[in-house]
């Protein structure tokens, strides 16, 4: 593959002084898009194409891609089996607003793989899945409150945007709205706890248990693994009080293991949400769980009072279903997860070694299948530990990685199966360069 030029993407073309293609696009975007973007990645980055492990931006710059569309492209871009499945389905139709065989087959595959999943219901995004999971918990228990963990990401619903990324830190369990436009009444039914504090969570459940419908948690919160006993405590205490335990596995599902975080950590919730990988790069997500809770989607089973209304134009569309099935076919082959773990472990070790060599305090936080560098001298157990880390060093490190042809989110690295030895070696070299750039930063005044 063509190696990227080891410098930042130029801001003007070779004719001298004229705006680059991305600058032209950015100007056009600012006129028609709020803040000039889609609300996802950096608004001045425009990706033209992706193939295998790499993407090319509109300036023609090539990068090894560790963003991978924020996680779905675990096989890399344009995997031939996924592309072939999509092409075959397109000949027969893209969406019907009706049941289809591919959607049923994918549901069977997911329910066989995921421990908590007796049944599932499709939606189009992980945020929708999380919203419906919380609503199901309320429908099933008849209780109003939802407990979540500070820094946990569960989509864009009003409940989810409580203490996702608070800039002012409140005393627990008081929530902090992360967005304008959320009714104050929502705050009254949200309880916020610190991630990885089993004693605090248990105490909150004891205090509010008769009001709590559900506890929603990322079993691996953004990057932070669960402390020993934390998920087990949540499982025991919610079961004791008849509370629905929800694992948000939109990211971890089919990434941490074939059975997701439930398999990796050995704790089975009542409901889970899935997305990203199950759609093979196309919009698809699901709520999955115990039949006794999922039956609230069936009015005939629970009656009008218990019915949870759910509908979506593209839910379970066959195009995304066949892409998901083809992706799972590849992941289910012997050696796939071993390879993913091997690659991630090499990258984690390389990042640590590079920073250790120049004496920069840091933590490599996460799992071999999803990790990043956090510039902190102490272990990272929760959101407040992340907030206390050195963000300036992180910015310099990430900019240096970008200049060496590595595209990644600001606070995540997604290993994937398209990475080859040349990609890994280039990334290791970039870690060394980035560590040197951090070490060269002026001392803080």
C-alpha positions in Angstrom: 0.0 0.0 0.0 1.1 3.6 -0.5 2.6 5.0 2.6 1.3 8.4 3.7 3.5 11.4 3.7 4.8 11.9 7.3 3.4 15.4 7.7 0.2 17.1 8.4 -2.3 17.4 5.5 -1.5 20.6 3.6 -4.0 23.4 3.7 -3.5 24.6 0.1 -2.8 22.8 -3.1 0.5 22.7 -5.0 -0.6 25.7 -7.2 0.2 27.9 -4.2 -2.3 29.8 -2.1 -5.5 28.2 -3.4 -7.7 26.4 -0.9 -7.4 22.7 -0.6 -10.3 20.5 -1.6 -11.2 20.0 2.1 -11.1 23.7 2.8 -13.5 24.2 -0.1 -15.8 21.5 1.3 -15.6 22.9 4.8 -16.7 26.3 3.6 -19.6 24.8 1.7 -20.5 22.7 4.7 -20.6 25.7 7.1 -23.3 27.3 4.9 -25.7 24.4 5.1 -24.7 22.4 8.3 -24.7 23.7 11.8 -21.1 24.0 13.0 -20.1 22.8 9.5 -20.6 19.1 10.2 -22.8 16.1 10.9 -22.2 16.3 14.7 -19.9 13.3 14.6 -16.2 13.5 13.8 -14.1 16.7 13.3 -16.0 18.9 10.8 -12.9 19.7 8.8 -12.2 16.1 8.0 -13.8 14.8 4.8 -13.3 11.1 3.9 -13.4 10.3 0.2 -13.0 6.5 0.3 -12.0 3.5 2.3 -10.5 0.2 1.4 -9.4 -2.5 3.8 -7.5 -0.9 6.7 -7.1 2.6 5.1 -9.1 5.7 4.2 -8.3 8.6 1.9 -9.4 12.1 2.6 -10.6 14.7 0.0 -7.0 16.1 -0.1 -5.7 12.7 -1.2 -4.1 12.0 2.1 -4.1 8.3 3.1 -4.4 7.1 6.7 -4.5 3.8 8.6 -8.0 3.9 10.0 -8.5 3.3 13.7 -11.7 5.3 13.7 -13.5 2.7 11.5 -16.8 4.7 11.6 -16.7 4.7 15.4 -16.5 0.9 15.6 -18.8 -0.9 13.0 -16.1 -1.7 10.4 -14.5 -4.5 12.5 -13.6 -6.3 9.2 -12.2 -3.1 7.6 -13.7 -1.2 4.7 -15.2 -2.9 1.7 -14.8 -6.5 2.9 -15.6 -8.6 -0.2 -18.0 -11.0 1.5 -20.0 -8.1 3.0 -20.0 -6.2 -0.3 -21.2 -9.3 -2.2 -24.0 -9.9 0.3 -25.2 -6.3 -0.1 -25.0 -6.4 -3.9 -27.1 -9.5 -4.0 -29.7 -8.0 -1.7 -29.8 -4.8 -3.7 -31.0 -6.8 -6.7 -34.0 -7.9 -4.7 -34.8 -4.7 -2.9 -33.3 -2.5 -0.1 -36.2 -2.1 2.4 -39.9 -3.1 2.6 -41.3 -1.9 6.0 -42.2 -5.6 6.5 -40.6 -8.7 7.9 -37.9 -10.3 5.8 -36.0 -13.6 6.0 -32.6 -12.0 6.4 -33.8 -10.1 9.5 -35.1 -13.2 11.0 -31.9 -15.1 10.3 -29.8 -12.3 11.9 -32.1 -12.3 15.0 -31.6 -16.1 15.3 -27.8 -15.7 15.1 -27.7 -12.9 17.7 -30.0 -14.7 20.1 -27.8 -17.8 19.9 -24.7 -15.8 20.6 -25.8 -13.3 23.3 -26.5 -14.8 26.7 -29.4 -12.6 27.8 -31.2 -12.6 24.4 -34.3 -14.7 24.2 -35.8 -12.2 21.7 -34.9 -9.0 20.1 -36.5 -6.0 18.4 -34.7 -4.0 15.7 -34.2 -0.2 15.5 -31.8 1.8 13.3 -29.4 3.3 15.9 -27.8 2.4 19.2 -29.3 5.5 20.8 -32.8 4.4 19.9 -32.0 1.0 21.3 -30.9 2.5 24.6 -34.0 4.7 24.8 -36.3 1.8 24.2 -34.4 -0.4 26.8 -35.0 2.3 29.4 -38.7 2.5 28.4 -39.1 -1.2 28.6 -37.7 -1.2 32.1 -40.3 1.3 33.1 -43.1 -0.6 31.4 -42.0 -3.9 33.0 -41.6 -2.6 36.6 -44.1 0.3 36.7 -41.4 2.4 38.3 -40.1 5.8 37.2 -36.4 6.1 37.9 -33.4 5.1 35.8 -29.9 4.8 37.3 -26.9 5.4 35.1 -23.2 6.1 35.6 -21.4 9.4 35.2 -19.6 9.5 31.9 -21.6 6.6 30.4 -22.8 7.1 26.8 -26.3 5.8 25.9 -27.3 7.9 22.9 -29.1 11.2 22.6 -32.4 10.7 24.5 -33.2 13.1 27.3 -32.3 10.4 29.9 -29.1 9.5 28.2 -27.9 13.1 28.1 -27.7 13.3 31.9 -24.2 13.4 33.2 -22.7 12.0 30.0 -19.8 14.6 30.0 -20.6 17.1 32.7 -18.2 20.1 32.9 -19.4 20.9 36.4 -19.3 18.0 38.8 -22.3 17.6 41.0 -22.6 15.5 44.1 -24.0 12.1 43.4 -26.8 11.2 42.6 -27.8 14.6 41.2 -27.8 14.6 37.4 -26.3 17.3 35.2 -28.1 17.9 31.8 -25.6 17.8 28.9 -27.9 19.6 26.5 -30.3 22.5 26.2 -33.8 21.5 25.5 -34.2 18.8 28.2 -37.2 19.3 30.5 -36.3 19.8 34.1 -38.7 17.0 35.0 -36.4 14.5 33.4 -33.8 15.2 36.1 -36.2 14.0 38.8 -36.2 10.5 37.5 -32.5 10.1 36.9 -30.0 8.9 39.4 -26.2 9.2 38.7 -23.5 7.0 40.3 -19.7 6.8 39.9 -18.6 4.0 37.6 -16.7 1.2 39.3 -17.8 2.1 42.9 -19.7 -1.1 43.8 -20.4 0.0 47.4 -21.9 3.4 46.2 -24.1 1.6 43.6 -25.3 -0.9 46.1 -26.2 1.8 48.6 -28.1 3.8 46.0 -30.1 0.7 45.0 -30.9 0.0 48.6 -32.0 3.6 49.1 -34.1 4.1 45.9 -34.8 0.5 44.9 -38.5 0.7 45.1 -38.4 3.6 42.6 -35.8 2.3 40.2 -37.0 0.7 37.0 -33.6 0.0 35.4 -29.9 0.4 35.8 -28.2 1.0 32.5 -24.4 0.6 32.2 -21.7 0.2 29.6 -20.0 -2.9 30.9 -16.8 -1.4 29.6 -17.5 2.3 30.0 -16.1 4.1 27.0 -12.6 2.7 27.6 -12.7 1.9 31.3 -12.9 -1.8 32.2 -15.1 -2.9 35.2 -13.3 -3.3 38.5 -13.5 -6.8 39.9 -16.9 -7.4 41.4 -18.5 -4.3 40.1 -20.8 -5.8 37.5 -21.4 -8.8 39.8 -22.7 -6.4 42.4 -25.0 -4.7 40.0 -26.4 -8.0 38.9 -27.0 -9.2 42.5 -28.5 -6.0 43.8 -30.8 -5.4 40.8 -32.0 -9.0 41.0 -32.7 -8.6 44.7 -34.9 -5.5 44.1 -36.6 -6.5 40.9 -34.8 -3.9 38.9 -34.0 -4.4 35.2 -30.3 -4.5 34.5 -29.4 -3.2 31.1 -26.0 -3.6 29.5 -25.3 -1.1 26.7 -23.4 -3.3 24.3 -23.7 -1.1 21.3 -19.9 -0.9 21.3 -18.9 -4.1 23.1 -21.3 -6.5 21.4 -19.4 -8.9 19.1 -16.2 -6.9 19.8 -15.0 -7.9 23.2 -15.9 -11.5 22.3 -18.4 -13.4 20.2 -20.9 -13.1 23.1 -19.8 -9.5 23.9 -19.2 -8.2 27.4 -21.6 -10.8 28.8 -19.2 -13.5 27.7 -16.0 -11.7 28.5 -17.0 -10.7 32.1 -19.4 -13.6 32.9 -22.3 -11.4 34.0 -25.7 -11.7 32.3 -28.1 -8.7 32.3 -31.9 -8.7 31.8 -31.6 -6.6 28.6 -28.8 -5.5 26.3 -28.6 -3.1 23.4 -26.6 -3.9 20.3 -25.5 -1.9 17.3 -22.5 -1.0 15.1 -21.1 -4.5 14.2 -24.5 -6.2 13.9 -25.3 -4.0 10.9 -22.0 -4.6 9.1 -21.5 -0.9 8.5 -25.2 -0.1 7.7 -27.7 1.4 10.1 -29.0 -1.3 12.4 -29.3 -1.8 16.1 -31.4 -3.9 18.5 -32.8 -4.3 22.0 -32.4 -7.9 23.2 -33.3 -9.6 26.4 -35.5 -11.9 28.4 -38.8 -12.9 26.9 -40.7 -11.8 30.0 -39.5 -8.2 29.4 -39.4 -8.2 25.6 -43.1 -9.3 25.5 -44.0 -5.7 26.4 -43.5 -5.0 22.6 -46.4 -7.4 22.0 -49.8 -5.8 22.9 -51.6 -9.2 22.6 -49.3 -10.6 25.3 -49.4 -7.8 27.8 -52.5 -5.8 27.0 -52.9 -2.1 26.3 -51.6 -0.9 29.7 -48.3 -2.8 29.4 -47.7 -2.3 25.7 -44.5 -0.5 24.7 -45.1 1.0 21.2 -42.2 0.8 18.9 -41.9 1.3 15.1 -39.2 2.4 12.7 -39.2 2.8 8.9 -35.9 1.1 8.4 -35.9 -1.3 11.4 -34.6 -4.7 10.4 -34.2 -3.7 6.7 -32.8 -6.6 4.7 -29.8 -4.6 3.3 -28.4 -4.1 6.8 -29.4 -7.6 7.9 -27.4 -9.3 5.1 -24.4 -7.0 5.8 -24.6 -8.0 9.5 -24.9 -11.7 8.7 -21.9 -11.6 6.4 -19.9 -9.8 9.1 -20.8 -12.3 11.7 -20.0 -15.1 9.4 -16.4 -13.8 9.2 -16.1 -13.1 13.0 -17.4 -16.6 13.8 -14.5 -18.3 12.0 -11.7 -19.9 14.1 -9.0 -17.4 15.0 -10.9 -14.2 14.4 -11.0 -13.0 18.0 -7.6 -14.4 18.7 -6.2 -12.3 15.8 -8.1 -9.1 17.0 -6.7 -9.6 20.5 -3.2 -10.2 19.3 -3.2 -7.1 17.2 -4.7 -5.0 20.0 -2.2 -6.3 22.5 0.7 -5.5 20.3 -0.5 -1.9 19.8 -1.2 -1.4 23.5 2.3 -2.6 24.4 3.9 -0.4 21.7 2.1 2.7 22.9 3.1 2.0 26.5 6.7 1.2 25.6 7.1 4.4 23.5 5.8 6.7 26.3 7.7 4.8 29.0 10.9 5.3 27.0 10.6 9.1 27.3 9.3 9.1 30.9 5.8 10.4 30.2 3.2 9.3 32.9 0.3 7.5 31.3 -2.1 4.7 31.4 -3.1 2.4 28.6 -6.8 2.1 29.3 -9.3 -0.4 27.9 -9.2 -3.8 26.3 -7.1 -5.2 23.4 -10.2 -4.8 21.2 -10.8 -1.1 22.2 -8.3 1.1 24.1 -6.4 4.4 24.2 -3.7 6.3 26.0 -4.7 8.4 29.0 -2.1 10.9 30.2 -2.4 10.3 33.9 0.0 9.0 36.6 -2.8 7.2 38.5 -5.1 4.3 37.5 -8.3 5.3 35.6 -11.4 3.9 37.2 -14.1 6.4 36.3 -15.1 9.6 34.4 -13.5 11.9 36.9 -10.2 10.2 36.5 -10.5 10.8 32.7 -11.3 14.5 33.3 -8.3 14.9 35.6 -5.9 13.6 32.9 -3.6 15.9 30.8 -5.7 16.8 27.8 -3.0 19.0 26.3 -0.6 16.0 26.1 -3.4 14.0 24.6 -4.0 16.7 21.9 -0.3 16.8 21.0 -0.1 13.0 20.9 -3.1 12.6 18.7 -2.0 15.4 16.3 1.4 13.7 16.0 -0.3 10.3 15.2 -2.4 12.0 12.5 0.7 13.6 11.0 2.2 10.1 10.7 -0.9 8.8 8.8 -2.9 7.4 11.7 -6.6 8.3 11.9 -8.2 7.8 15.3 -10.9 9.3 17.5 -9.7 11.7 20.2 -10.1 9.1 22.9 -10.3 5.7 21.4 -8.4 3.3 19.2 -10.4 0.6 17.4 -8.3 -2.4 16.3 -9.8 -4.4 13.5 -9.2 -7.5 11.3 -8.1 -5.6 8.2 -4.8 -4.5 9.8 -1.8 -6.2 8.3 1.8 -6.3 9.5 2.8 -3.1 7.5 -0.1 -1.2 9.2 1.0 -2.4 12.6 4.6 -1.5 12.1 3.7 2.0 10.8 1.5 2.5 13.8 4.3 1.4 16.2 6.6 3.9 14.4 3.9 6.6 14.8 3.7 5.9 18.6 7.4 6.5 18.9 7.2 9.8 17.0 4.1 10.9 19.0 5.8 10.1 22.3 8.8 12.2 21.3 6.5 15.1 20.5 4.8 14.9 23.9 8.2 14.7 25.6 9.3 17.9 23.7 6.3 19.9 25.0 7.3 22.9 27.1 7.0 22.4 30.9 3.7 23.6 32.3 4.1 27.0 34.0 
